[in-house]
Amino acid sequence: MPKRKTLERIEKLYRNRVKEARLKALVATQQELAQLTGINRTIINALENNRLFLSSQYALAISEVLRCSLNDLYQKRYDENGKRVGMLE
């Protein structure tokens, strides 16, 4: 399977929890997180609103600054019945 297709399928299975982790770490603003990580604030905004998939590079930088695990930054998606959305084949 082409790399792009695999990434698209993974994006459908997970959402990120950057905002929750940022607030838990008491980093008040996206701008502050951007300054601490070196990631552009507009990218932080897109990540927090799940418009951009959280890449491993961004996840590592954010987890280091917020002192959280990578697992804290990702969440599996579930439907309204509590079943996992999609499955990797």
Backbone as a chain_set.jsonl record, in Angstrom:
{"seq": "MPKRKTLERIEKLYRNRVKEARLKALVATQQELAQLTGINRTIINALENNRLFLSSQYALAISEVLRCSLNDLYQKRYDENGKRVGMLE", "coords": {"N": [[0.846, -1.172, 0.0], [0.592, 2.229, -0.826], [2.547, 4.79, 0.766], [1.271, 7.261, 1.339], [-1.485, 6.612, 1.334], [-1.59, 4.883, 3.531], [-0.93, 6.646, 5.62], [-3.153, 8.378, 5.478], [-5.183, 6.647, 6.282], [-4.422, 6.082, 8.904], [-4.683, 8.621, 10.028], [-7.452, 8.818, 10.141], [-8.057, 7.083, 12.176], [-7.072, 8.119, 14.537], [-7.068, 10.941, 16.751], [-5.589, 14.013, 17.804], [-4.448, 15.192, 21.019], [-3.406, 17.657, 21.72], [-4.171, 20.202, 22.695], [-5.429, 19.56, 25.149], [-3.259, 18.444, 26.528], [-1.547, 20.645, 26.565], [-2.97, 22.498, 28.161], [-3.145, 21.021, 30.539], [-0.498, 21.004, 31.272], [-0.23, 23.537, 32.05], [0.416, 25.522, 30.207], [-0.455, 28.392, 28.951], [-1.174, 29.601, 26.441], [-1.405, 29.153, 22.85], [0.562, 30.54, 21.532], [2.592, 30.673, 23.445], [3.274, 27.938, 23.636], [4.19, 27.6, 21.045], [6.488, 29.22, 21.055], [8.042, 27.861, 22.937], [8.459, 25.388, 21.707], [9.333, 25.915, 19.145], [7.73, 25.567, 17.005], [5.599, 26.855, 14.545], [2.948, 29.105, 15.427], [0.528, 29.011, 13.99], [0.561, 26.435, 13.054], [0.426, 25.038, 15.463], [-2.183, 25.789, 16.175], [-3.636, 24.567, 14.074], [-3.056, 21.902, 14.637], [-4.237, 21.608, 17.181], [-6.887, 21.873, 16.51], [-7.346, 19.674, 15.016], [-6.944, 19.836, 12.254], [-4.639, 19.317, 11.07], [-2.517, 16.575, 10.902], [-0.856, 15.171, 13.677], [2.408, 14.91, 13.452], [5.248, 12.726, 13.961], [7.566, 14.187, 14.452], [6.625, 16.723, 15.361], [5.159, 15.79, 17.56], [7.142, 14.712, 19.237], [8.624, 17.029, 19.9], [6.658, 18.571, 21.199], [5.858, 16.85, 23.302], [8.209, 16.752, 24.784], [8.529, 19.406, 25.672], [6.116, 19.787, 27.101], [6.37, 17.822, 28.92], [5.15, 15.276, 28.831], [3.861, 12.02, 27.913], [4.082, 10.402, 24.692], [1.782, 8.955, 24.25], [-0.056, 10.478, 25.619], [-0.643, 12.424, 23.822], [-2.102, 11.435, 21.707], [-5.241, 10.026, 20.663], [-7.426, 7.325, 20.251], [-10.025, 7.151, 17.857], [-13.527, 6.895, 18.389], [-16.855, 5.766, 17.651], [-20.291, 6.897, 18.179], [-21.354, 4.732, 19.518], [-19.342, 3.693, 20.946], [-17.569, 2.095, 19.588], [-14.475, 1.396, 17.925], [-13.422, 3.607, 15.384], [-13.053, 2.743, 12.048], [-10.507, 0.465, 10.845], [-7.22, -0.732, 10.651], [-6.116, -2.658, 7.988]], "CA": [[0.0, 0.0, 0.0], [1.408, 3.441, -0.865], [2.756, 5.466, 2.053], [0.25, 8.306, 1.525], [-2.75, 5.95, 1.687], [-1.449, 4.38, 4.897], [-1.027, 7.806, 6.513], [-4.542, 8.846, 5.474], [-5.98, 5.712, 7.079], [-4.052, 6.278, 10.308], [-5.28, 9.893, 10.44], [-8.863, 8.592, 10.436], [-8.175, 6.282, 13.384], [-6.602, 8.841, 15.719], [-7.101, 12.397, 16.849], [-4.564, 14.39, 18.769], [-4.908, 15.834, 22.238], [-2.406, 18.677, 22.013], [-4.754, 21.252, 23.538], [-5.611, 19.028, 26.494], [-1.93, 18.309, 27.133], [-1.03, 22.005, 26.799], [-3.659, 23.072, 29.315], [-2.763, 20.246, 31.714], [0.868, 21.416, 31.617], [-0.343, 24.945, 32.429], [0.923, 26.425, 29.174], [-1.721, 29.092, 28.762], [-1.55, 29.981, 25.081], [-0.764, 28.516, 21.71], [1.772, 31.312, 21.259], [3.612, 30.243, 24.4], [3.721, 26.617, 23.207], [4.961, 27.812, 19.817], [7.8, 29.749, 21.428], [8.782, 26.822, 23.651], [8.78, 24.262, 20.828], [9.871, 26.348, 17.859], [6.726, 25.26, 15.985], [4.794, 28.034, 14.231], [1.673, 29.147, 16.14], [-0.578, 28.587, 13.122], [0.61, 24.969, 13.031], [-0.122, 24.623, 16.766], [-3.633, 25.966, 16.07], [-4.158, 23.516, 13.193], [-2.956, 20.64, 15.373], [-5.234, 21.588, 18.255], [-8.217, 21.766, 15.911], [-7.318, 18.456, 14.206], [-6.911, 20.125, 10.821], [-3.333, 18.843, 10.646], [-2.171, 15.382, 11.664], [0.296, 15.341, 14.558], [3.524, 14.078, 12.992], [6.145, 12.297, 15.034], [8.497, 15.287, 14.735], [5.927, 17.673, 16.224], [4.784, 15.109, 18.801], [8.33, 14.627, 20.095], [8.941, 18.37, 20.408], [5.603, 18.977, 22.137], [5.91, 16.018, 24.512], [9.384, 17.14, 25.563], [8.248, 20.692, 26.325], [5.009, 19.643, 28.051], [6.739, 16.739, 29.836], [4.116, 14.245, 28.81], [4.211, 10.908, 27.04], [3.477, 10.461, 23.359], [0.419, 8.432, 24.388], [-0.92, 11.565, 26.087], [-0.926, 13.324, 22.707], [-2.932, 10.76, 20.704], [-6.422, 9.337, 21.169], [-8.137, 6.564, 19.231], [-11.378, 7.652, 17.588], [-14.626, 5.964, 18.617], [-18.147, 6.292, 17.213], [-21.233, 7.169, 19.269], [-21.637, 3.48, 20.216], [-18.152, 3.265, 21.656], [-16.761, 1.207, 18.751], [-13.382, 2.079, 17.229], [-13.696, 4.023, 14.01], [-12.113, 2.201, 11.07], [-9.516, -0.503, 11.28], [-6.156, -0.964, 9.687], [-6.187, -4.044, 7.482]], "C": [[0.898, 1.244, 0.0], [1.436, 4.148, 0.487], [1.649, 6.485, 2.335], [-1.086, 7.7, 1.967], [-2.718, 5.437, 3.122], [-1.588, 5.519, 5.89], [-2.45, 8.342, 6.592], [-5.42, 7.94, 6.332], [-5.68, 5.869, 8.567], [-4.67, 7.566, 10.844], [-6.75, 9.721, 10.816], [-9.066, 7.837, 11.742], [-7.841, 7.041, 14.661], [-6.885, 10.33, 15.614], [-6.021, 12.763, 17.849], [-5.183, 15.134, 19.942], [-3.905, 16.9, 22.682], [-2.967, 19.732, 22.956], [-4.916, 20.776, 24.979], [-4.274, 18.922, 27.221], [-1.331, 19.674, 27.458], [-1.659, 22.605, 28.042], [-3.307, 22.344, 30.606], [-1.376, 20.648, 32.204], [0.931, 22.896, 32.012], [0.41, 25.882, 31.485], [-0.319, 27.118, 28.63], [-2.119, 29.31, 27.305], [-0.818, 29.158, 24.025], [0.551, 29.227, 21.387], [2.912, 30.891, 22.184], [4.165, 28.866, 24.017], [4.579, 26.73, 21.948], [6.374, 28.301, 20.139], [8.656, 28.678, 22.102], [9.252, 25.691, 22.739], [9.484, 24.666, 19.543], [8.951, 26.01, 16.696], [5.87, 26.511, 15.789], [3.441, 27.971, 14.926], [0.506, 28.704, 15.276], [-0.606, 27.06, 12.987], [0.067, 24.413, 14.34], [-1.645, 24.705, 16.728], [-4.247, 24.862, 15.215], [-4.105, 22.154, 13.869], [-4.053, 20.545, 16.422], [-6.652, 21.429, 17.724], [-8.328, 20.578, 14.961], [-7.49, 18.721, 12.715], [-5.596, 19.649, 10.214], [-2.98, 17.651, 11.524], [-0.888, 15.616, 12.452], [1.402, 14.379, 14.135], [4.414, 13.713, 14.168], [7.12, 13.413, 15.421], [7.85, 16.312, 15.675], [5.595, 17.045, 17.568], [5.965, 15.025, 19.76], [8.674, 15.985, 20.698], [7.926, 18.808, 21.465], [5.674, 18.162, 23.421], [7.101, 16.381, 25.384], [9.119, 18.43, 26.337], [7.174, 20.545, 27.399], [5.272, 18.564, 29.092], [5.615, 15.719, 29.996], [4.563, 13.136, 27.875], [3.577, 11.12, 25.663], [2.045, 9.939, 23.407], [-0.558, 9.502, 24.868], [-1.358, 12.474, 24.941], [-1.827, 12.719, 21.635], [-4.116, 10.077, 21.378], [-7.078, 8.592, 20.018], [-9.528, 7.142, 19.078], [-12.398, 6.538, 17.803], [-15.91, 6.593, 18.104], [-19.06, 6.468, 18.421], [-21.606, 5.923, 20.064], [-20.427, 2.937, 20.961], [-17.276, 2.295, 20.878], [-15.671, 2.023, 18.071], [-13.79, 2.402, 15.804], [-12.639, 3.444, 13.112], [-11.161, 1.194, 11.675], [-8.441, -0.571, 10.219], [-6.213, -2.415, 9.274], [-4.823, -4.625, 7.361]], "O": [[1.868, 1.298, 0.756], [0.469, 4.105, 1.248], [1.146, 6.557, 3.456], [-1.737, 8.221, 2.873], [-3.709, 5.545, 3.846], [-2.286, 5.384, 6.895], [-2.904, 8.723, 7.671], [-6.308, 8.423, 7.035], [-6.587, 5.795, 9.396], [-5.131, 7.604, 11.984], [-7.241, 10.405, 11.714], [-10.129, 7.935, 12.354], [-8.276, 6.656, 15.746], [-6.932, 10.896, 14.522], [-5.588, 11.928, 18.644], [-6.303, 15.637, 19.858], [-3.597, 17.024, 23.867], [-2.303, 20.115, 23.92], [-4.582, 21.498, 25.918], [-4.173, 19.271, 28.397], [-0.687, 19.847, 28.492], [-0.957, 23.161, 28.886], [-3.183, 22.974, 31.657], [-1.108, 20.635, 33.405], [2.006, 23.435, 32.274], [0.966, 26.896, 31.907], [-1.132, 26.507, 27.935], [-3.301, 29.21, 26.973], [0.229, 28.561, 24.277], [1.534, 28.587, 21.014], [4.058, 30.769, 21.752], [5.375, 28.646, 24.065], [5.581, 26.029, 21.811], [7.345, 27.832, 19.545], [9.86, 28.601, 21.86], [10.31, 25.103, 22.965], [10.16, 23.848, 18.92], [9.337, 26.147, 15.535], [5.465, 27.149, 16.761], [2.842, 26.899, 15.01], [-0.423, 28.077, 15.784], [-1.672, 26.467, 12.826], [-0.669, 23.426, 14.336], [-2.326, 23.792, 17.196], [-5.267, 24.284, 15.589], [-5.011, 21.34, 13.695], [-4.722, 19.519, 16.536], [-7.522, 20.904, 18.42], [-9.284, 20.479, 14.192], [-8.105, 17.929, 12.001], [-5.455, 19.585, 8.993], [-3.125, 17.708, 12.745], [0.062, 16.202, 11.932], [1.342, 13.184, 14.424], [4.336, 14.321, 15.236], [7.456, 13.562, 16.595], [8.456, 16.719, 16.667], [5.732, 17.693, 18.606], [5.808, 15.243, 20.961], [8.982, 16.074, 21.886], [8.301, 19.351, 22.504], [5.562, 18.718, 24.513], [7.005, 16.323, 26.61], [9.449, 18.53, 27.519], [7.301, 21.11, 28.485], [4.497, 18.403, 30.035], [5.201, 15.359, 31.098], [5.531, 13.294, 27.13], [2.654, 11.919, 25.505], [1.184, 10.433, 22.678], [-1.748, 9.443, 24.56], [-2.335, 13.211, 25.072], [-2.271, 13.435, 20.738], [-4.015, 9.611, 22.513], [-7.268, 9.151, 18.937], [-10.14, 7.575, 20.054], [-12.16, 5.385, 17.444], [-16.048, 7.816, 18.115], [-18.651, 6.218, 19.555], [-22.123, 6.039, 21.175], [-20.48, 1.852, 21.54], [-16.338, 1.727, 21.437], [-15.884, 3.173, 17.687], [-14.411, 1.595, 15.113], [-11.447, 3.621, 13.365], [-11.038, 1.097, 12.896], [-8.726, -0.476, 9.025], [-6.344, -3.303, 10.116], [-4.677, -5.777, 6.953]]}, "num_chains": 1, "name": "protein.A"}
